[in-house]
Amino acid sequence: MNSNLRNRTSLWLTSPEKFPTLVWSTSVLVVAIAAILAFLYQLGSTNLIDETEPLFAEAARQMTVTGDWITPYFNGEPRFDKPPLVYWLMAVGYLALGTNEWAARLPSALSAIALMAVTFVTLWRFVPPAKLTGRGALMPWGAATLAAVAIAFNPQTLVWGRTGVSDMLLCACMGSSLLAFFWGYASEGKTSTRAYLAFFALMGLAVLTKGPVGFVLPVFIVGAFLLYAGQLKAVLREMRPVRGMLLFLAIAVPWYVLVMATNGESYIESFFGYHNFERFTRVVNHHSAPWYFYFLVVLVGFAPWSVYLPAAIARLQVLPRRAWRNLPRSQQLGGFALFWFAGVFVFFTAAVTKLPSYVLPLIPAAAILVALLLAEETLGRPRLRRGWLSVSHWLSFGIWLVLAVAIATVPFWIGKDPVVDDIDEEIWKSGLTLVGSGVAVAIAMAIEGVVVSDRRRWMSGVHVVSFAVFLLVMVHPTFQLLDRLRQEPLRDLADTVNAERVPSEELIAIGFKKPSLAFYTQQPVTYLSRPSLGREYLRERVQNHPESPSTLAIVDKKRLRKLGLRDEQFDRLDTERRYRLVRIYHDRLDKFTHKDNDID
């Protein structure tokens, strides 16, 4: 029996092409496990994260309450920041699963998983085997699996794929659109019609997700690639752009027509003027950064795979241009991924307003580039000299060591937190710093062992398993800890508000603006930045709303004193960390103990 098992194992290692079912089932299983760990595991177990996530979640909830699926609203005001597709998907989730964190985040999680699947199938379809028999026959499966896992196992997509905002949906729509284009391009007329139509349709969904950038970026990337490949005229004829643009317009335009007809100039100025044109041409909301900002974002956001990008780009050998143009279209996936990566990077580097999430759409291209490199090292004959890969491997070793030091010293450099006064002590007491730094050191040692022992074919597997372990041991517990410290107090206060509130009683928040209060209380919240504004607002409530006997207020402990209330003027209903929930009685507000010109 043991002899038979050894023979079968030897046959599998030398001739894996004879076991196709085992090959594809193993690849699919690895990708599925990565998707579950990254995007579905404990997805709804933490509260919504202020400041941005509750804005999306509450706007979607309002659609289910008001029945207005055209104009998004938050806290009684139109929210023109983003188009409606992500709101629609969240709202459908609420109707199907209930109004909760799981439903709010599910569109992002499913978007990330869909992008993994499309990338997996694309590489499996278009990466040729290194040789027809032996380990080289696994090249398509190896590259496809690595690319899909690299999309999941990096900080950028891990964060945005678990957050209920529009960024991951845009990345999936745009990424799937570009991959659909490559399917049409590489098929050379065989099945290209449907693929090109999918390119235009998915581009329309991208515009419904985040506006004109969903059209501008794919067209920019595809146009630059076709010019370099010398295929612009031929491919334009194949794509039948008039038909494709009609499909694109049919998907993207109707909602914009309806929302502009409903809201007029205010929508046009807010969305197209402020949230698109001005963000590209000037600094908005103080989000400025130096020209090299996105080099750092990609290095950290795509870690640990980012250190392989220079080698992956060098491997393509896109120069001289003539030799690269002579490649069959189906073998130009790496070059297309390079133009995709560079197009997103250059476009947002040119934009004046800069945010880390802006370059999320280049992550799939980066994953394809790195997967082609590492799969070739593992299963084929590397084109690059060994020095390139050696440097990359040692850099990955260094990244994990630096991460180990950073985690171990978090309590010493994290600084003050506006919500949690003693956050450094809380983190230290959790023990996560010791566990996380220990795991990071162990991963670094494993990488060093593979390099020193010259078993570099194992490197891809080491990276995949290491990141999975780090997710389970460090990342997910950290999400839980930060939620308990920063978001759970507000959620508890919102629950108390729902239990204590009486009819006609308003809720105000003084000294902070946390949108999650509006979502969890499911009522409008008046946000006032200073205690002096709170005093003024309360006076107006007393004068203009005599039917209301009291007001609920959530105030941090310092600003509660500055509000100038006497003990008999309010009752303290709940206390959570720095926050105080109080009921202020209108008939007792004859005066405040602080003067109106007090400094807040």
Residue, then its C-alpha position, 0 to 999 in steps of 0.5 A: m500500500n505504501s509502495n502504491l502511494r509512493n508511486r502515485t505521488s511520484l507520478w503526480l510530481t513528474s506528470p501532473e498533466k495526467f491528473p487534471t481534476l486534481v489540478w483544477s480542484t486544488s487551484v480552485l480550493v486554494v483561491a476559495i480559501a483565500a477569498i473566504l479568509a480575506f473577504l467573508y470571514q468575520l465580515g459583519s462582526t465589527n461595527l461600521i467604521d467612521e467616518t466614510e463607511p456609515l455615509f454609504a450605509e445610511a444613504a443606502r438605508q434611506m433608499t429602502v425607507t423613502g423609496d427614492w432610488i434616484t437621489p441618495y440622502f444622508n441625514g436629511e441632506p442629498r449626498f452627491d459624492k458618488p453615483p448610485l450603484v453601490y447604494w443600490l447593491m447595499a439596499v438590495g442586501y438590506l432587503a434580503l439580509g436585514t439592515n446590518e453590517w454584513a449587508a452593507r459590506l457584502p457588495s465590496a466583498l463579492s466585488a473582490i471575489a468576482l475580480m479574483a475569479v475573473t482574473f483566475v479564469t483569464l490567466w488560466r485561459f491565456v498563460p501558455p504551459a512552459k512545456l506540455t508535460g511535467r511541472g511546466a504543464l501547470m503554468p496556467w494553473g499556477a499563474a492563475t492561482l497566484a494572481a487570484v491569491a495576490i489580489a486577496f492577500n495584500p493590505q489594499t484589497l483586504v481593507w477595501g474589500r471588507t469596507g462598505v464603500s464604492d472603491m472595491l466595486l469600482c476596482a472590480c468593474m474596471g478590472s473586469s472591463l479591462l480583462a474582458f477587453f483582453w479576452g476580445y483582443a486575444s481571441e482575434g475574432k473567434t469569441s471577441t464580439r461578446a468580450y468587447l460588449a462585456f468591456f463596454a457594459l462593465m465600463g458603464l457599471a464603473v461609471l455608475t459606481k464612481g463617475p467619469v473615471g470609470f470611462v476615462l481610465p479604461v479608454f486611456i489604458v486600452g488606447a495606450f496599449l493598442l498604440y504601442a502594440g500597433q493594433l489600434k486601427a485593427v482592433l477598433r474595427e473588431m470592437r465595433p465601437v458604435r454598438g459598444m458605446l450605445l450599450f455603454l450609454a444605455i447602462a451609464v446615462p439614464w440615472y444621470v439624466l434622472v438625478m440631474a432632472t431632479n436636482g438640477e444645477s446643485y448636482i452638476e456643480s457638486f458631483f462633476g465640479y467638486h468631486n471630479f474636476e476639482r479633485f483632479t485639478r486642486v487639493v480637496n479636503h487637505h488631501s495633498a501629497p508629494w509626487y512620490f506618494y503612490f510609490l509608497v502606497v504601492l510598496v506598502g499597500f501591495a506588500p508583500w508582493s510589491v517587492y517583486l514588481p521591478a523584477a516582474i516588469a523587467r521580465l516582460q522585455v517590452l523593448p525592443r518594441r518590434a520584437w514585442r509586437n511580433l508576439p501573438r496577441s494571446q501572449q501579450l497579457g503581461g504587456f497589457a497588465l504593465f500598461w494597466f498598472a502604469g496607466v492608473f499610476v500615472f493618472f492619479t499621480a497627475a491628479v492634485t488630490k491624492l488618497p491611498s484608495y485611488v490606486l486600488p484599480l492597479i492592484p489586479a494588474a500588479a497581481i498579474l505581473v507578479a504571478l507571471l514572474l513567480a509562476e515561471e520561477t516555480l514551474g518553468r524556466p525563468r527568463l530573468r537572471r537569478g540576481w533579480l529574484s534574489v534581490s526580490h526575495w531578500l527584500s520580502f524578508g526585509i519587509w517582514l522584519v520591518l513589520a515585526v519591529a513596527i508591530a512590536t513598537v506600536p504602543f510607543w509610537i502610535g500617539k494619542d487617539p481622539v477617541v480612546d485616551d489610553i489606546d497604547e495601553e489597551i493595545w499592549k494589554s491585548g498581547l497582539t503586539l507580541v503575537g504579531s511581531g513573533v509571527a512576522v519574525a517567523i515568516a521572515m525566517a521561513i523566507e530566509g530558509v527557503v532562499v539560503s537552502d536554494r529551494r526557491r520553488w517553494m517561495s510562492g507557497v511560503h508567501v501564500v501560507s504566511f499571509a493566511v496565517f498572519l491574517l488569522v493570528m494578527v489582522h482579524p484580531t486587530f480588527q476586533l480590538l480596534d472595533r471594541l475600542r473605537q466603534e463599540p462605545l458609539r454603537d452602545l450609545a446608539d442602542t441606549v438612544n433607541a431605548e430611551r428616546v421619547p417622541s419629538e425628542e431630537l438627538i444632537a452630537i456636540g464636539f464630534k461628527k460620527p456618521s455611524l450614529a445616524f445609521y445605528t439610531q436610524q434617525p437624523v442627528t444634528y452635529l454641532s462642532r462646539p459647545s457654544l453652538g450647542r447652547e445656541y441650538l438648545r435655546e432655539r429648540v426651547q423657543n421654537h419647539p415648545e411641544s418637545p420637552s427635552t433633547l438627547a445629547i452625546v457629548d465628550k466629557k470635556r465639552l460636557r463641562k464647557l456646555g455650561l449645564r447645571d446638574e439639575q438641568f440634565d440627566r446622565l443616561d449612559t457613559e461609554r469611554r469619552y462619550r456621555l449621553v445626557r437628556i437636557y430638559h427644556d423647562r429647566l434651561d433658564k440660563f447656562t453657567h458659561k457665558d456665550n463668549d466662552i472659548d470652546 
